Amino acid sequence: MLTAVIIAVHVIVSAALIFLVLLHSGKGGGLSEMFGGSLGSAAAGSTVAERNLDRATVACAVAFAFTTTILAIRLQ
């Protein structure tokens, strides 16, 4: 039962991590270009939305690593 819950959390965190990584700006504008930002990323600097996106991505990455480790231990 606990393994099933951890797997469900792992799947949700995986999907969220994929979504958050795809929102990041690459050579284009990413999140800032999606919402109509006209300034380049070098001129605009790091906006509040981008910093919060970074924080959410790191939190999802930590949760992903944690659930992966727990599943590796439980499924041995």
C-alpha positions in Angstrom: 0.0 0.0 0.0 2.8 2.5 0.9 4.7 1.6 -2.2 1.6 2.4 -4.4 1.3 5.8 -2.7 5.0 6.6 -3.3 4.7 5.5 -6.9 1.6 7.8 -7.3 3.6 10.7 -5.8 6.6 9.9 -8.0 4.5 10.0 -11.2 2.9 13.4 -10.2 6.3 14.9 -9.3 7.8 13.6 -12.6 5.0 15.2 -14.6 5.4 18.5 -12.7 9.2 18.4 -13.2 8.8 18.0 -16.9 6.3 20.8 -17.1 8.5 23.2 -15.0 11.6 22.4 -17.0 9.7 23.1 -20.3 8.7 26.5 -18.9 12.3 27.7 -18.4 13.7 30.0 -21.0 16.2 28.6 -23.4 17.6 30.6 -26.3 14.1 32.0 -26.8 12.2 33.7 -24.0 10.5 30.8 -22.2 8.1 31.9 -19.5 8.8 35.6 -20.0 8.2 35.4 -23.8 5.1 33.4 -23.3 3.5 36.2 -21.3 4.5 38.9 -23.8 7.8 40.2 -22.4 9.4 42.3 -25.1 12.8 42.8 -23.5 15.6 40.3 -24.0 16.6 38.1 -21.1 20.0 39.9 -20.8 18.3 43.3 -20.6 15.5 42.3 -18.3 17.5 40.3 -15.7 15.9 37.8 -13.5 12.3 38.5 -12.8 10.3 37.4 -9.8 8.4 34.9 -11.9 11.6 33.3 -13.2 13.1 33.1 -9.6 9.9 31.5 -8.3 10.0 29.1 -11.3 13.6 28.2 -10.4 12.5 27.6 -6.8 9.6 25.3 -7.8 11.9 23.4 -10.2 14.4 22.8 -7.5 11.7 21.7 -5.0 10.3 19.2 -7.6 13.8 17.9 -8.4 14.5 17.3 -4.7 11.1 15.5 -4.3 11.9 13.5 -7.4 15.3 12.4 -6.0 13.7 11.6 -2.7 10.9 9.4 -4.1 13.4 7.7 -6.5 15.6 6.8 -3.5 12.7 5.6 -1.4 11.4 3.4 -4.3 14.9 2.0 -4.9 15.1 1.0 -1.2 11.6 -0.4 -1.0 11.7 -2.4 -4.2 15.0 -4.2 -3.5 
